[in-house]
């Protein structure tokens, strides 16, 4: 059993912690940069990029493997998509860091990890890119492979980093038994936040969010339908978009966890608890944001 504790995230909690406004033109809403993907899995970038825009980012930019850059640009016509070199695994290669360096200075938040398939290559890609990130850094999926050998690596991003592991990734980065982590998700999330100096938002039936200082929240509205391929990419994209528009990492993670569950609930009421697709999630984000504001 996951231990009790933490603040339950409700609309009332969120209304007392309002997001930065999105008045003005697109330049005032912030730029979100998504880095990663593979020839085999370009959809993760599409989901994350669209979610960032639906969450309020003014612009979305993507660095993807060159063979899939044009299809991604067609799928998300609002985004600027830069094709980069491809590793033997099909992943975006570390040589793409030059394009990341060009785009990072104008990005308010950078997400690295969606769609990568090779852990070793993912760690090399993150290592090549992070020196160029001077804004908020969000690491998701195999982007966390860079953190696993040495969680203290993220401390250079203290106050401007969000880690978004699922339960298996949470156990792997901590070097702990997966069953033990699942039994105490709150404690594991707090331990990773303390070890890295980053905000951590874990994935499971209950989502736990922890800060390095020991603050803890939980979101319980996800439902089983969110346990589907691509769902985590949407969640990471929401967090990215909220950071891009000016939310601090903890606020973005807390709001992101609630919104992810809320949009799952909206689709479950329409289709049933299972069977809706991750591609259907991003379009629900604006309405879920509006409902919190009511």
C-alpha positions in Angstrom: 0.0 0.0 0.0 1.2 3.5 -0.8 1.6 5.4 2.4 -0.8 8.2 3.1 0.2 11.8 3.1 0.6 14.8 0.9 -1.8 17.4 -0.2 -4.6 16.1 -2.4 -4.7 18.2 -5.6 -8.2 19.6 -6.1 -9.5 22.5 -8.1 -9.7 24.5 -4.8 -6.0 23.9 -4.2 -5.2 25.0 -7.7 -7.3 28.1 -7.6 -5.2 29.2 -4.6 -2.1 28.8 -6.8 -3.2 30.4 -10.1 -1.1 29.9 -13.2 0.6 32.8 -14.9 -1.7 34.5 -17.3 -1.4 34.2 -21.1 -2.4 37.7 -22.1 -0.7 39.3 -25.1 0.8 37.7 -28.2 2.5 34.4 -28.7 5.9 35.8 -27.8 4.6 36.6 -24.3 3.4 33.0 -23.7 6.8 31.4 -23.8 8.6 28.9 -26.1 8.6 25.1 -25.4 11.4 23.0 -26.9 11.0 19.2 -27.3 14.1 17.1 -28.0 14.2 13.4 -28.7 12.3 10.9 -30.7 13.3 8.0 -33.0 12.5 6.9 -36.5 10.4 4.1 -34.9 8.6 6.4 -32.5 8.0 9.9 -33.8 4.5 10.0 -32.2 5.9 10.7 -28.7 7.2 14.1 -30.0 3.9 14.9 -31.6 2.0 14.2 -28.4 4.4 16.2 -26.2 4.5 19.2 -28.6 0.8 19.5 -29.0 0.2 19.1 -25.3 2.6 22.0 -24.6 0.7 24.2 -26.9 -2.7 23.1 -25.5 -1.3 24.0 -22.0 -0.6 27.5 -23.1 2.8 27.8 -24.5 3.0 30.4 -27.3 5.4 28.5 -29.5 6.5 24.9 -29.7 9.8 23.8 -31.3 11.0 20.2 -31.9 14.4 18.7 -32.6 13.7 15.2 -34.1 15.5 12.6 -36.3 15.7 14.0 -39.8 13.7 11.2 -41.5 10.6 12.0 -39.4 11.0 15.7 -39.1 8.6 16.6 -42.0 5.9 14.1 -40.9 6.0 15.6 -37.4 5.8 19.1 -38.8 2.7 18.1 -40.8 1.1 16.5 -37.7 1.8 19.6 -35.6 1.8 22.5 -38.1 2.0 25.0 -35.3 5.5 23.8 -34.4 8.9 24.5 -35.9 10.6 21.2 -36.5 14.3 20.8 -36.9 15.7 17.5 -38.3 18.8 16.2 -36.7 21.3 13.3 -37.2 20.1 9.7 -36.5 22.0 7.1 -34.4 22.2 3.5 -35.5 19.4 2.7 -33.1 17.1 5.1 -35.0 17.2 7.6 -32.1 18.1 11.3 -32.4 21.9 11.3 -32.2 24.0 13.4 -29.7 25.2 15.4 -32.7 21.8 17.1 -32.7 23.0 19.1 -29.7 24.2 21.8 -32.1 20.5 22.5 -33.1 19.5 22.4 -29.5 22.2 25.0 -28.7 20.7 27.3 -31.4 17.1 27.0 -30.1 17.7 26.9 -26.3 18.4 30.6 -25.8 14.9 31.6 -26.8 13.2 28.7 -25.0 11.6 29.1 -21.6 11.5 25.3 -21.0 13.1 22.3 -22.6 11.9 18.7 -22.6 14.3 15.9 -23.4 13.4 12.3 -23.7 10.1 11.5 -25.4 10.3 8.7 -28.0 13.9 7.6 -27.4 14.5 3.9 -27.4 18.2 3.2 -26.6 19.2 3.9 -23.0 22.9 4.4 -23.6 22.2 6.7 -26.6 19.6 8.6 -24.7 22.1 9.3 -21.9 24.6 10.5 -24.4 22.1 12.8 -26.1 21.1 14.4 -22.7 24.7 14.8 -21.8 25.4 16.7 -25.0 22.3 18.9 -24.7 22.1 19.9 -21.1 25.1 22.3 -21.2 23.1 24.5 -23.5 19.9 24.6 -21.3 19.7 27.8 -19.3 16.0 27.6 -18.6 13.7 25.0 -17.1 14.7 21.4 -17.9 12.2 18.6 -18.0 13.4 15.0 -18.3 11.0 12.3 -19.2 11.2 8.6 -20.2 14.7 7.6 -21.4 15.9 11.1 -20.8 16.2 9.9 -17.2 19.0 7.5 -18.3 21.4 10.4 -17.9 20.4 10.7 -14.3 20.6 7.1 -13.3 24.4 6.7 -12.9 24.6 9.9 -10.8 21.5 11.6 -9.5 23.5 14.6 -8.3 24.0 15.6 -12.0 20.7 17.4 -11.9 21.7 19.6 -9.0 23.1 22.2 -11.4 19.5 22.7 -12.4 18.2 23.1 -8.8 15.0 25.2 -8.8 14.5 24.7 -12.6 14.2 21.0 -13.2 11.3 18.5 -13.3 11.8 14.7 -13.5 8.9 12.7 -14.8 9.5 9.0 -14.3 7.0 6.2 -14.4 7.3 3.7 -11.5 9.8 1.4 -13.3 12.0 4.4 -14.1 11.6 5.7 -10.6 13.0 2.4 -9.2 15.8 2.3 -11.8 17.0 5.8 -11.1 16.9 5.2 -7.3 18.6 1.8 -7.7 15.9 0.2 -5.6 13.6 -2.8 -5.9 10.7 -2.1 -8.1 8.2 -3.8 -5.8 9.4 -1.8 -2.8 9.1 1.4 -4.8 5.6 0.5 -5.9 4.7 -0.2 -2.2 5.9 3.2 -1.1 5.6 5.5 -4.1 5.4 8.6 -2.0 8.6 7.8 -0.1 10.4 6.9 -3.3 9.3 10.2 -5.0 10.5 12.2 -2.0 13.9 10.3 -2.0 14.5 11.0 -5.7 13.6 14.7 -5.2 16.0 14.9 -2.3 18.8 13.1 -4.2 18.5 15.2 -7.3 17.4 18.6 -6.0 14.7 18.5 -8.7 10.9 18.4 -8.6 9.7 14.8 -9.2 6.3 13.8 -10.6 6.0 10.0 -10.6 3.5 8.0 -12.6 1.0 5.4 -11.4 -2.6 5.1 -10.5 -1.8 7.8 -8.0 0.6 10.5 -9.2 2.9 11.8 -6.5 4.8 15.1 -6.7 7.7 16.0 -4.4 10.1 18.8 -4.0 13.6 18.6 -2.6 12.4 20.5 0.5 9.9 17.7 1.2 6.7 19.2 0.0 4.4 16.5 -1.2 1.2 16.4 -3.3 -0.9 13.6 -4.8 -3.4 13.4 -7.7 -5.8 10.5 -7.6 -8.1 11.2 -10.6 -6.2 9.4 -13.3 -8.1 6.2 -13.8 -6.9 3.1 -15.6 -7.4 4.4 -19.1 -4.4 6.6 -18.7 -2.2 3.5 -18.6 -1.8 3.5 -22.3 1.1 4.1 -24.7 1.8 7.9 -25.1 0.0 9.0 -22.0 3.2 10.0 -20.3 4.4 12.0 -23.3 1.2 14.1 -23.0 1.8 14.6 -19.3 5.4 15.7 -19.9 4.2 18.0 -22.6 1.6 19.6 -20.3 4.3 20.2 -17.7 6.6 21.7 -20.4 3.9 24.0 -21.6 3.1 25.3 -18.2 6.7 25.9 -17.5 7.1 27.7 -20.8 4.3 30.1 -19.9 6.0 30.9 -16.6 4.9 28.4 -13.9 7.7 27.3 -11.6 8.6 23.6 -11.7 6.6 22.6 -8.6 3.5 24.5 -9.8 3.8 23.0 -13.3 4.1 19.5 -11.9 1.2 19.8 -9.6 -1.1 21.4 -12.2 0.2 19.0 -14.8 -0.7 16.0 -12.7 -4.2 17.2 -12.0 -4.8 18.2 -15.7 -3.5 14.8 -16.9 -6.0 13.0 -14.6 -8.8 15.4 -15.5 -8.5 14.9 -19.2 -8.4 11.2 -18.7 -11.6 11.5 -16.7 -13.3 13.5 -19.4 -12.5 10.9 -22.0 -13.5 8.0 -19.7 -16.9 9.6 -19.3 -17.3 9.6 -23.1 -15.7 6.3 -24.0 -15.6 4.2 -20.8 -12.7 3.5 -18.5 -10.5 1.9 -21.2 -10.0 2.3 -24.9 -9.5 6.0 -25.5 -6.2 7.0 -27.1 -3.4 9.3 -26.0 -3.8 11.3 -29.2 -7.2 12.3 -27.9 -5.9 13.7 -24.7 -4.3 17.0 -25.7 -7.5 18.5 -27.2 -9.2 18.2 -23.7 -6.5 20.3 -22.0 -8.0 23.8 -22.6 -11.5 22.8 -21.3 -9.9 21.2 -18.2 -8.0 24.4 -17.5 -11.2 26.4 -18.0 -13.1 24.2 -15.5 -10.5 24.8 -12.8 -11.0 28.5 -13.2 -14.7 28.4 -12.7 
